[in-house]
């Protein structure tokens, strides 16, 4: 059944959401990689802090804007990107967030070991893909139904 529903949701989501799908897929890869790959515990805090510093530097230096200013015009010739116009810099940010997540999982933060938190995190994570695919069309549908100024979802689905 998933083999049928997934392509339908992707088509309904439209190319702008699909353009950001590699970020979500990287998150899935990190989840599975964490089972087989570990950052040694003594160096994990260093990777954790370094990835945060890298994210701050990317934003403070404007590297993210520079990447987007070079890539967006190329892709924008074929698609109306709208809110997805920063997709290239989001790929860059996603790499450092992935390193941060891997490092954090190997830092062994003791406060995350509480049973309530340990059960809640996988439960909350189980909703991310559906939310990722459908958030924009649902928001636009809501705006259209309640006569907001936004464009209805059909403009996003096949643009």
C-alpha positions, -999 to +999 in steps of 0.1 A: +000+000+000+029+024+008+042+019-028+009+034-041+004+061-015+039+075-014+041+085-052+006+100-049+016+122-020+048+132-037+029+142-069+004+162-048+032+179-028+046+194-060+082+199-072+091+226-046+085+202-017+102+174-036+132+197-041+137+197-003+132+159+000+170+152+001+171+169+035+145+146+048+162+116+032+195+126+049+176+125+082+165+090+075+200+080+065+214+094+098+188+074+117+199+042+101+236+050+100+235+057+138+229+019+143+261+010+124+284+040+127+294+057+159+315+087+166+339+077+194+326+091+227+357+111+236+355+131+203+317+133+199+313+165+220+339+181+197+319+172+166+287+183+184+301+218+192+320+221+158+288+214+139+270+241+159+298+265+152+298+257+115+260+264+113+265+298+130+294+306+107+275+296+076+247+320+085+270+348+099+293+348+068+265+347+043+277+315+027+241+302+026+230+333+007+259+331-017+251+295-025+215+303-031+223+333-052+243+311-076+220+280-077+185+295-075+186+314-108+196+281-126+168+261-112+144+290-112+144+290-150+124+257-148+103+260-116+086+287-096+105+281-064+087+304-040+095+293-004+119+266-017+143+290-033+168+284-005+170+247-012+207+246-020+217+262+012+194+239+031+214+210+017+245+225+031+228+232+065+214+197+065+249+181+063+260+200+095+227+192+113+233+155+104+268+157+119+253+173+150+227+146+154+252+118+150+275+135+175+247+142+199+236+106+198+272+095+207+276+121+235+253+101+257+234+130+272+221+114+303+189+136+306+177+120+273+178+085+288+146+090+308+119+065+297+093+092+288+116+111+265+130+079+250+095+068+240+083+102+228+112+110+204+105+080+180+068+086+183+071+122+173+096+113+145+071+089+130+051+119+117+078+138+100+075+124+065+038+129+062+041+164+077+069+171+053+049+161+023+016+177+031+023+208+052+023+232+023-008+219+005-027+218+037-018+253+047-027+266+012-060+247+013-068+263+047-060+297+033-081+291+002-112+279+022-110+308+046-104+333+019-069+343+028-047+361+003-025+330-004-027+311-036-047+278-034-028+245-032-034+235-068-009+262-078+018+245-057+010+209-066+018+212-103+039+243-106 
